[in-house]
Amino acid sequence: AGIACLSQLSEDQLQSVEAIAMDMNAAYVKAAKQVIPLAEHKIVHDRFHVMQMATKAVDKVRRGEHRALIKQGDDRLSKTKYVWLTSHENLSTKQQEVFDATYDLQLQTGKAWAYKEMLRDLWSQSSAAAATAFFRDWYKRVIHTKLTPMKTVARSIKERLKNVVSYCTHKITNAVAEGMNSKIMSIKRRVGGFRNRQNFKTAIFFHCGGLNLYPQ
């Protein structure tokens, strides 16, 4: 699908591509490399996708630690899932109180969350070189912990690091595309599906095509 989409671009358009944002899906990377000249130097792995990986890793740590604590009759992590998954600035007052009380217990979940939050600073670095140095320091800290899910994320980022820190050069993300995709899925859910692909395409153009439907 990725190759089919990119192949619709003309040769001049492909040559003029300066950067392309995507998640770390190997199929997307392969498609870009097959079609876009020098794609390896133009790929920018979406920062929100990388942070989503880190957030999921925090939740894996929480679930594992919660199971272990429950076996000991300890329910300190019960009903805390969303305080670890929600951006800190978006917590309600009550959630903030729960977070503060649980974080102060110095559990493995709290440590994983702290490393996840530290990683957010990678994208505010002044250059790709600075971001690389920042990541290497973060990686050393994480890789020597017992936080297996976080270490898995660290290794995944390290493997594609050049195309993660390239954000500092190109400053692009998948945000617009993700927003459009969300809108398209909303259209599909609203009508309970479409009888054929053409009807679906027509609905997408109608709602997302920026058409001027006012009487002239």
N, C-alpha and C positions, 0 to 999 in steps of 0.2 A: 504494500500500500504506500509506503514511504517513497519507494522508487517511482511508482506510478505518478504520485503527486509532484515530485521534483522534476520528472521528465516532461511535464507540461510547460516548463520554463524554456525559453529560447536559449541558444548557445550564448548569446550576448548577456542575457540575464544571469545565467549560471556563472559566467566569468566575472560578473560585477558583484557577486555575493561577497560581502565583507565579513559577515559573521552569521551563524545560525544557532539559535537556542533550541535545546532539546533536553529530555531527561537522559538518564544513563542507560537506557534500554539499548542492548547491543544491536538490535535490528535497525534502530534509527541511525545509530552510528555507521553501520555497514552501508545503509542506503545513501547517506550523505557522502561517504567516501567514494561510492561507486559513481555518483552523478556530479558532485560539486568539485571543481578543480581545487587542489590543495586543501581539502575539507579538514584534514587533521589540524591545520593551523587556524581554522575558522570556527570550529565547534565550541559552543559555550554551554556547559551543562547547567541546567536551570537551578538557581539557588534554592527555590522553594521546594523542588523535588529532593534536593540533597538534605534540606532541613526536615522534610517529611520523613526521610529514611531515618534520621537521627531521632525524631520524635517517636517513631514506631519502635526504635531500639529501646528508648526509655520505657515504653509501655511493656516491652518484653521483659525487661529487668524487673519492673514492678510486679508483673504477673508471677514470675518465678519466685521472687522474694515473698510475695503475698502467700503463695501456696506453702512455702517453707515455714513461714511464721504461723499460719493457721494450724499446721500440724503440731505446733508447740502451744497452741491455745492463745496465740497473740494475734489480735485483729487490728493492729495499728494502721495497716494499709487499707482496711475495708472502707469502701465508699470514697476513695481518694483518686480514682482513675482520672477524672477530668481536670483535677487541679494540676496534674502533671502534663496533660495534653494541651491545655489551653494556654495561649500566649500570656505571659505574666501580666502584661499591661491590660489584658481583657478579663482578668479575674474579678468576680464580684467581691464585696467586702467580706462576706461569709466564706467564700472560697479562699480568699487571701488568708484568713485566720486559720483555716484548716491546713493550708499549705505551710504557713509559718510554723505551726505546731508540729507538723509531720517532718518538715525539713530539718528542724532542730534536733530530731532524733538520730541524725547522722546514719541513716539507713543507706543501703546500696542504691536504692531508687533515687534518693536525693543526690548522690554523687553522680549518677548517670545524667540526671537533669542538669546539674551544674556544668558538666562537660558539653552537653547539648547547647546550653545557653552560651558557653564560651565560644563554641563553633560559629555562632551567629556573627561574631566580630570579623570573621575571615573576609566577608564581602565589603567591609568598610575600610579595608587596607588601601593605601595610596597607590599601589602598583602590584602587578602580578608577582614581582620578586618579593615584595613585602608580604603578600598573601602566602607565598610558598614558604617563607621563613616562619610565618605565624602557624601554618598548618603543621610544619615539621615539629615545632614545639608542642602543639596540641596532640599530635600523633604519639610522641614519646610519652606524654602523660597518660594517655588513654591505653596504649598498648601494654603498659605495665600494671594495669588493674586486673581485677577478676570479672570485669563487666563484659562478658562475652559478646552480647549483641552490639554494644558500642564499639568493640574491637573489630567486629565484622564491618560496620559502617566505616570505620577509620581505614581499613584495608581497601574497601571499595573506592573510597575517595582517593587514596594514595595511587591506586591503579590508573585513575583518570585525572590526576591532579592538574596537569597542564591545561586540560579543558574545563576545569573548575575555576582555577584562578584567572583564566582568560576573561572572566567577567570584569575584572578590574581594568581591562583594556577596552572592552566593547560595551559594557554596561547594558546588556540586554537580558531579558528573561522571557519565559513562556506566558507571562501574565495575560497579555491580550488574547493569545490563542486559547488559553485555558478558560478565560471569560467567555469567549465566543462558543467554545465547546459546551460549557455549562448552559448557555442560553439555548443552544440547539437541543440538548437533552431535555431541557425544560419544555420546549415546544413539543417534543415527542411524547413526553409524559402527559402533557395537558390534554392531548386528544386520544391517548391510549394506543398509539402506534399508527402506522399508515399502511394502506393496502398494497402500495407499490413504491419503489424507489423514486419514481418521477414525482409523485405527490409529495413525498418527503422533501425532495430538492426544491419544489415550488414553494413549500411552506418556509423553508430556510431562507430563500431569496426574498420572500414577502416580509418576513420578520427581521431579517438581518442584513438585507441588501442595501439599506439606506435609500430606498426608493421614495420619490416624491409622489405621494398619492393624493395630494390636495388638488381640487379642480383648478384647471388653468383658465 
